[in-house]
Amino acid sequence: MTLQLEGRLGAQNGYLNFELMSGQIGSLPIPQSTLESAVRRIMESPENREKLKLPPQIADLRIENGEVVASYR
């Protein structure tokens, strides 16, 4: 069984941010409210929050043409 997620990668206030747009398990779509709730819990968890902290020299992350682009301070 596969989990497929689509979203926007970025940075906000020095932390990695992932805004989910859609997802599915196998061929079954996951409701948007379920996705948002799950991501919120993961991103706000104290254990995960520190793992998502960006190095101080990175100002922003984004995807351009399928590649991760980092902006430095």
FISE-462235 format. One line per field, with one value per residue: x, y, z of N, C-alpha, C in turn; residue number from 1. Coordinates in nm, 2 decimals, always signed. Example, Ala and Ser with C-alpha at 12.3 -4.5 7.8 and 13.67 -1.06 7.14 Angstrom:
<sites>
nu	+1.32/+1.28
nv	-0.57/-0.22
nw	+0.78/+0.71
cau	+1.23/+1.37
cav	-0.45/-0.11
caw	+0.78/+0.71
cu	+1.32/+1.29
cv	-0.33/+0.00
cw	+0.78/+0.79
resi	1/2
</sites>
This chain:
<sites>
nu	+0.09/+0.05/+0.13/+0.06/+0.14/+0.07/+0.19/+0.30/+0.63/+0.81/+0.94/+0.89/+0.92/+1.17/+1.14/+1.08/+0.82/+0.53/+0.27/-0.01/-0.18/-0.32/-0.39/-0.35/-0.42/-0.31/-0.54/-0.73/-0.87/-0.77/-0.96/-0.95/-0.98/-0.89/-0.62/-0.52/-0.55/-0.39/-0.13/-0.10/-0.09/+0.15/+0.34/+0.32/+0.40/+0.61/+0.84/+0.88/+0.90/+1.15/+1.31/+1.23/+1.34/+1.52/+1.86/+2.04/+2.14/+1.98/+1.72/+1.49/+1.30/+1.20/+1.03/+1.13/+1.09/+1.09/+1.30/+1.47/+1.51/+1.72/+1.73/+1.97/+2.08
nv	-0.12/+0.22/+0.56/+0.87/+1.20/+1.54/+1.87/+2.20/+2.29/+2.48/+2.76/+2.89/+3.13/+3.03/+2.76/+2.44/+2.41/+2.25/+2.25/+2.07/+1.97/+1.76/+1.41/+1.05/+0.71/+0.43/+0.39/+0.54/+0.85/+1.09/+1.28/+1.64/+1.77/+1.58/+1.54/+1.80/+1.81/+1.60/+1.69/+1.92/+1.83/+1.68/+1.89/+2.06/+1.92/+1.90/+1.73/+1.69/+1.95/+2.06/+1.90/+2.00/+2.25/+2.49/+2.54/+2.83/+2.99/+2.95/+3.11/+3.06/+2.80/+2.63/+2.48/+2.45/+2.38/+2.11/+2.08/+2.14/+2.46/+2.66/+2.96/+3.18/+3.36
nw	+0.00/-0.08/+0.02/-0.09/-0.12/-0.19/-0.21/-0.09/-0.03/+0.20/+0.40/+0.72/+0.97/+1.04/+1.04/+0.87/+0.65/+0.54/+0.32/+0.28/-0.01/-0.13/-0.09/-0.09/-0.01/-0.14/-0.39/-0.28/-0.20/+0.05/+0.28/+0.28/+0.53/+0.71/+0.63/+0.69/+0.97/+1.05/+0.96/+1.10/+1.36/+1.35/+1.27/+1.49/+1.71/+1.98/+1.98/+1.70/+1.61/+1.67/+1.50/+1.26/+1.24/+1.07/+0.96/+1.08/+0.87/+0.65/+0.48/+0.33/+0.17/-0.13/-0.40/-0.73/-1.06/-1.00/-0.83/-0.51/-0.38/-0.21/-0.02/+0.10/+0.40
cau	+0.00/+0.13/+0.08/+0.10/+0.10/+0.11/+0.18/+0.40/+0.73/+0.85/+0.99/+0.82/+0.97/+1.29/+1.11/+1.03/+0.67/+0.47/+0.13/-0.06/-0.29/-0.40/-0.33/-0.43/-0.37/-0.34/-0.62/-0.84/-0.83/-0.78/-1.03/-0.87/-0.98/-0.81/-0.49/-0.48/-0.54/-0.27/-0.01/-0.10/-0.04/+0.29/+0.42/+0.32/+0.45/+0.74/+0.95/+0.90/+0.92/+1.30/+1.36/+1.19/+1.41/+1.62/+1.99/+2.02/+2.18/+1.88/+1.61/+1.37/+1.31/+1.09/+1.05/+1.13/+1.12/+1.12/+1.42/+1.46/+1.59/+1.74/+1.77/+2.05/+2.08
cav	+0.00/+0.34/+0.69/+0.97/+1.34/+1.66/+2.00/+2.30/+2.30/+2.62/+2.79/+2.99/+3.16/+2.95/+2.62/+2.38/+2.41/+2.17/+2.27/+1.96/+2.00/+1.64/+1.29/+0.93/+0.59/+0.34/+0.47/+0.61/+0.99/+1.13/+1.40/+1.75/+1.80/+1.47/+1.58/+1.92/+1.78/+1.52/+1.77/+2.02/+1.75/+1.65/+2.01/+2.13/+1.83/+1.95/+1.65/+1.71/+2.09/+2.08/+1.84/+2.08/+2.38/+2.51/+2.60/+2.97/+3.05/+2.93/+3.20/+3.01/+2.68/+2.62/+2.39/+2.51/+2.29/+1.98/+2.08/+2.22/+2.58/+2.73/+3.10/+3.19/+3.49
caw	+0.00/-0.09/+0.06/-0.18/-0.07/-0.28/-0.13/-0.11/+0.06/+0.22/+0.53/+0.79/+1.10/+1.07/+1.04/+0.75/+0.64/+0.43/+0.31/+0.20/-0.11/-0.15/-0.05/-0.11/+0.04/-0.25/-0.48/-0.21/-0.16/+0.19/+0.29/+0.31/+0.67/+0.77/+0.60/+0.76/+1.11/+1.07/+0.94/+1.21/+1.48/+1.32/+1.27/+1.62/+1.81/+2.03/+1.93/+1.56/+1.59/+1.66/+1.38/+1.14/+1.25/+0.96/+1.00/+1.08/+0.75/+0.55/+0.49/+0.27/+0.09/-0.22/-0.51/-0.86/-1.17/-0.95/-0.74/-0.39/-0.39/-0.07/-0.02/+0.22/+0.46
cu	+0.09/+0.06/+0.14/+0.05/+0.15/+0.09/+0.29/+0.50/+0.78/+0.91/+0.91/+0.87/+1.09/+1.26/+1.06/+0.88/+0.62/+0.32/+0.07/-0.18/-0.38/-0.32/-0.42/-0.35/-0.41/-0.42/-0.73/-0.79/-0.85/-0.85/-0.93/-0.86/-0.89/-0.66/-0.44/-0.47/-0.42/-0.14/+0.00/-0.04/+0.11/+0.38/+0.43/+0.37/+0.59/+0.86/+0.99/+0.94/+1.07/+1.36/+1.33/+1.26/+1.52/+1.75/+1.97/+2.05/+2.08/+1.76/+1.48/+1.40/+1.19/+1.13/+1.03/+1.17/+1.16/+1.24/+1.40/+1.56/+1.60/+1.79/+1.85/+2.05/+2.21
cv	+0.12/+0.46/+0.79/+1.11/+1.44/+1.78/+2.09/+2.30/+2.44/+2.63/+2.90/+3.01/+3.07/+2.80/+2.57/+2.38/+2.33/+2.19/+2.16/+2.01/+1.88/+1.52/+1.17/+0.81/+0.48/+0.43/+0.55/+0.75/+1.01/+1.26/+1.52/+1.78/+1.70/+1.50/+1.70/+1.89/+1.70/+1.60/+1.87/+1.95/+1.72/+1.78/+2.08/+2.04/+1.88/+1.86/+1.67/+1.86/+2.12/+2.02/+1.92/+2.22/+2.38/+2.57/+2.75/+3.05/+3.04/+3.02/+3.14/+2.88/+2.68/+2.52/+2.46/+2.41/+2.15/+1.97/+2.17/+2.33/+2.64/+2.87/+3.12/+3.34/+3.56
cw	+0.00/-0.03/-0.03/-0.14/-0.17/-0.20/-0.17/+0.00/+0.08/+0.36/+0.59/+0.93/+1.14/+1.07/+0.90/+0.76/+0.52/+0.43/+0.22/+0.11/-0.13/-0.11/-0.08/-0.05/-0.07/-0.35/-0.41/-0.16/-0.01/+0.20/+0.34/+0.46/+0.75/+0.75/+0.68/+0.91/+1.13/+1.06/+1.05/+1.33/+1.47/+1.33/+1.41/+1.73/+1.85/+1.98/+1.78/+1.53/+1.58/+1.54/+1.26/+1.14/+1.14/+1.02/+0.99/+0.95/+0.63/+0.57/+0.44/+0.19/+0.00/-0.33/-0.64/-0.96/-1.11/-0.86/-0.62/-0.41/-0.25/-0.09/+0.12/+0.27/+0.43
resi	1/2/3/4/5/6/7/8/9/10/11/12/13/14/15/16/17/18/19/20/21/22/23/24/25/26/27/28/29/30/31/32/33/34/35/36/37/38/39/40/41/42/43/44/45/46/47/48/49/50/51/52/53/54/55/56/57/58/59/60/61/62/63/64/65/66/67/68/69/70/71/72/73
</sites>
